[in-house]
Amino acid sequence: MRIGLSIRAARAITAAVLMAATPVAAFADGTGTFYDRTFVLAAHEKCDLFRAPVAGALSAATLQSRGAALRAGTAETTLQATANRARSRARQVSCANPELTMVRDRVAEAFAGWQRIPRMDFIGDHATWTADRVRREAATWRLVQTSVTGASPVRFGLGASAEGRETLSAVVSFVGRPRPYAARMVMRDPALAARPWLTAAGRAVLPPESARQEVWSAGTAPAAPTLLAMGKTQGETWYFPATAG
């Protein structure tokens, strides 16, 4: 389940808040969900509707819907125009509007249900991120993505020690030799490329080398058994510095 699905009730209610009907043609480009969430978020920024955890979840859901629209092929200029319309609409709605109060209550109710979900999957273009909220006595993954390099399974994400200390890590169960002596993350450098690098089909890819940044691992150690890929009995953990997160 994605965060975005947890506030679907809010999306339905939001339509009732709009003081003037928005033409259906305005949403023919698939931006309706993004419009709704941007509107509610802008109304919160104006009227202080939600507690910080709820506002954070709503912000994440808004970004998620924006990313989904981009991957579906919606132009960034279209999304910017959609956001401008939603924020303009929010400026026109009174904070005392009873329907806005209804939206606030429904979103808060949906968030309360979302909080009780212990495990969630966030589907990406290339792999799925899995988030786990359950506190455990052994080392565990808070957020993890599974992949493979050659024949060696890789798990990458935010790991937590038995004491609860969280570290950005990669765990690899190497098959055969030789084995690397270091690991690095390669990603878009936001200082050089402020926006996601997308293909014409809307898929995220690495930008050219001139717009990338690299972060090298800060250390390695034998991996805790509970962090290994299924069926593996050994592996190595590569730790990345806190600044990489």
C-alpha positions as CSV (number, residue, x, y, z in Angstrom):
1,M,0.0,0.0,0.0
2,R,1.2,3.5,-0.8
3,I,0.9,6.6,1.4
4,G,-1.1,8.2,-1.4
5,L,-3.9,5.6,-1.1
6,S,-4.4,6.3,2.6
7,I,-5.9,9.7,1.8
8,R,-8.2,8.7,-1.0
9,A,-11.2,9.7,1.2
10,A,-9.8,13.2,1.3
11,R,-9.6,13.4,-2.4
12,A,-13.3,12.6,-2.7
13,I,-14.2,15.1,-0.1
14,T,-12.0,17.8,-1.5
15,A,-14.2,18.1,-4.6
16,A,-17.0,19.4,-2.4
17,V,-14.8,22.1,-1.1
18,L,-14.2,23.8,-4.4
19,M,-16.4,26.8,-4.4
20,A,-16.8,26.9,-8.1
21,A,-16.9,23.8,-10.3
22,T,-13.6,23.0,-12.1
23,P,-14.2,22.1,-15.7
24,V,-13.7,18.4,-16.4
25,A,-11.4,19.3,-19.2
26,A,-8.9,20.7,-16.7
27,F,-8.3,17.2,-15.4
28,A,-8.2,15.5,-18.8
29,D,-4.5,15.3,-18.6
30,G,-4.5,13.1,-15.5
31,T,-3.6,15.7,-13.0
32,G,-6.7,15.5,-10.8
33,T,-5.1,13.7,-7.9
34,F,-2.2,16.1,-7.9
35,Y,-4.6,19.1,-8.0
36,D,-6.7,17.8,-5.1
37,R,-3.7,17.1,-2.8
38,T,-2.0,20.4,-3.7
39,F,-5.2,22.2,-2.9
40,V,-5.5,20.6,0.5
41,L,-1.8,21.2,1.3
42,A,-2.1,24.9,0.3
43,A,-5.3,25.2,2.5
44,H,-3.3,23.7,5.4
45,E,-0.5,26.2,4.9
46,K,-3.0,29.0,5.0
47,C,-5.3,27.8,7.8
48,D,-3.0,25.4,9.8
49,L,-5.4,22.5,9.4
50,F,-3.3,19.6,10.5
51,R,-0.8,18.4,13.1
52,A,2.8,18.1,11.8
53,P,2.7,14.3,11.2
54,V,-0.5,14.6,9.1
55,A,0.9,17.5,7.2
56,G,4.1,15.6,6.5
57,A,2.1,12.6,5.2
58,L,0.0,14.9,3.0
59,S,3.1,16.6,1.6
60,A,4.6,13.1,0.8
61,A,1.4,12.1,-0.9
62,T,1.3,15.3,-3.0
63,L,4.9,14.7,-4.2
64,Q,4.0,11.1,-4.9
65,S,1.1,12.1,-7.1
66,R,3.3,14.6,-8.9
67,G,5.9,11.9,-9.6
68,A,3.2,9.5,-10.8
69,A,1.9,12.2,-13.2
70,L,5.4,12.8,-14.5
71,R,6.0,9.1,-15.1
72,A,2.7,8.9,-16.9
73,G,4.0,11.5,-19.4
74,T,2.4,14.7,-18.0
75,A,4.6,17.7,-18.9
76,E,6.2,19.6,-16.0
77,T,4.7,22.8,-17.3
78,T,1.3,21.3,-17.0
79,L,1.9,20.2,-13.5
80,Q,3.1,23.7,-12.5
81,A,0.0,25.2,-14.0
82,T,-2.1,22.7,-12.1
83,A,-0.4,23.5,-8.8
84,N,-0.9,27.2,-9.5
85,R,-4.6,26.7,-10.0
86,A,-4.9,24.7,-6.8
87,R,-3.1,27.2,-4.7
88,S,-5.1,30.0,-6.2
89,R,-8.3,28.2,-5.3
90,A,-7.0,27.6,-1.8
91,R,-6.4,31.4,-1.4
92,Q,-10.1,32.0,-2.2
93,V,-11.5,29.6,0.3
94,S,-12.2,30.9,3.8
95,C,-10.6,29.1,6.7
96,A,-14.0,29.2,8.4
97,N,-15.6,27.2,5.5
98,P,-17.4,24.2,7.1
99,E,-16.6,22.0,4.2
100,L,-12.9,22.7,4.7
101,T,-13.4,21.6,8.3
102,M,-14.9,18.4,6.9
103,V,-11.8,17.9,4.8
104,R,-9.6,18.4,7.8
105,D,-11.4,15.8,9.8
106,R,-11.5,13.2,7.0
107,V,-7.8,13.6,6.2
108,A,-6.9,13.3,9.9
109,E,-9.1,10.2,10.2
110,A,-7.5,8.6,7.1
111,F,-4.0,9.4,8.5
112,A,-4.9,7.7,11.8
113,G,-5.7,4.5,9.8
114,W,-2.5,4.8,7.9
115,Q,-0.5,5.0,11.1
116,R,-1.8,1.5,12.0
117,I,-0.3,0.0,8.9
118,P,2.9,-1.8,9.9
119,R,4.3,-2.4,6.5
120,M,4.0,-0.6,3.1
121,D,5.3,-1.0,-0.4
122,F,6.2,1.9,-2.6
123,I,6.4,0.9,-6.2
124,G,9.1,2.5,-8.3
125,D,10.1,2.3,-12.0
126,H,12.8,-0.3,-11.4
127,A,12.1,-1.9,-8.0
128,T,9.9,-1.6,-5.0
129,W,10.8,0.1,-1.7
130,T,9.4,-1.6,1.4
131,A,8.9,0.3,4.6
132,D,8.6,-1.5,8.0
133,R,7.5,0.3,11.1
134,V,7.6,-2.6,13.5
135,R,10.2,-2.3,16.3
136,R,12.2,-5.5,16.6
137,E,14.8,-6.8,19.1
138,A,17.2,-7.8,16.2
139,A,18.6,-5.6,13.4
140,T,16.1,-4.9,10.8
141,W,15.3,-2.8,7.7
142,R,13.2,0.4,8.2
143,L,13.2,1.0,4.4
144,V,14.7,-1.4,1.9
145,Q,15.0,-2.1,-1.8
146,T,16.1,-5.5,-3.2
147,S,18.2,-5.9,-6.3
148,V,21.1,-8.0,-7.7
149,T,24.6,-7.4,-9.0
150,G,25.7,-10.3,-11.1
151,A,24.5,-13.4,-9.2
152,S,24.8,-11.6,-5.8
153,P,21.7,-10.4,-4.1
154,V,21.8,-6.8,-2.8
155,R,19.6,-5.1,-0.2
156,F,19.9,-1.3,0.1
157,G,18.2,1.1,2.4
158,L,17.8,2.4,5.9
159,G,18.8,-0.3,8.4
160,A,18.3,-0.2,12.1
161,S,20.5,-1.9,14.7
162,A,19.1,-3.9,17.7
163,E,19.5,-0.7,19.7
164,G,17.5,1.4,17.2
165,R,20.5,3.2,15.5
166,E,19.6,3.9,11.9
167,T,22.2,3.8,9.1
168,L,22.1,4.0,5.3
169,S,23.5,0.6,4.3
170,A,23.9,-1.9,1.5
171,V,24.0,-5.6,2.3
172,V,25.5,-8.0,-0.3
173,S,25.8,-11.8,-0.2
174,F,28.6,-12.2,-2.6
175,V,28.8,-15.1,-5.0
176,G,32.4,-16.1,-5.9
177,R,35.4,-13.9,-6.1
178,P,37.0,-11.4,-6.5
179,R,35.1,-9.1,-4.1
180,P,35.1,-5.3,-3.9
181,Y,37.0,-3.4,-1.2
182,A,34.6,-0.4,-1.3
183,A,31.1,0.6,-2.4
184,R,29.7,3.8,-3.8
185,M,26.3,5.4,-4.4
186,V,25.8,7.3,-7.6
187,M,22.9,9.8,-7.8
188,R,21.7,13.0,-9.3
189,D,23.4,16.1,-7.8
190,P,20.6,18.5,-6.9
191,A,23.0,21.4,-7.0
192,L,23.7,20.6,-10.7
193,A,20.4,19.1,-11.8
194,A,17.6,20.5,-9.6
195,R,14.8,18.3,-11.2
196,P,14.5,14.6,-11.7
197,W,16.1,13.3,-14.9
198,L,13.3,11.6,-16.9
199,T,13.1,9.8,-20.2
200,A,10.5,10.8,-22.8
201,A,8.4,8.0,-21.4
202,G,8.6,9.5,-17.9
203,R,11.0,6.9,-16.4
204,A,13.7,8.1,-14.0
205,V,17.3,7.5,-15.1
206,L,20.7,8.7,-14.0
207,P,21.6,12.1,-15.5
208,P,24.9,12.6,-17.4
209,E,28.1,12.2,-15.4
210,S,28.5,16.0,-15.3
211,A,25.3,16.2,-13.1
212,R,26.0,13.3,-10.8
213,Q,27.5,13.0,-7.3
214,E,29.1,10.0,-5.7
215,V,29.2,8.9,-2.1
216,W,31.7,6.3,-1.0
217,S,31.0,3.8,1.8
218,A,32.5,4.7,5.2
219,G,33.1,1.1,6.4
220,T,32.1,-2.5,6.2
221,A,31.3,-5.4,8.6
222,P,29.7,-8.8,8.5
223,A,26.0,-8.4,8.0
224,A,23.5,-9.3,10.7
225,P,21.5,-12.4,9.6
226,T,18.2,-10.6,9.8
227,L,19.4,-8.1,7.1
228,L,20.3,-10.8,4.6
229,A,18.3,-11.7,1.5
230,M,16.0,-14.6,1.9
231,G,17.9,-17.9,1.9
232,K,21.3,-16.4,2.5
233,T,23.4,-17.2,5.5
234,Q,26.2,-14.7,5.1
235,G,26.9,-11.3,3.7
236,E,28.7,-8.0,4.2
237,T,27.2,-4.6,5.2
238,W,28.6,-1.5,3.6
239,Y,27.8,1.6,5.7
240,F,27.4,5.1,4.1
241,P,28.0,8.4,6.0
242,A,25.0,10.1,7.5
243,T,25.5,13.0,5.1
244,A,24.6,10.7,2.2
245,G,21.0,10.4,3.5
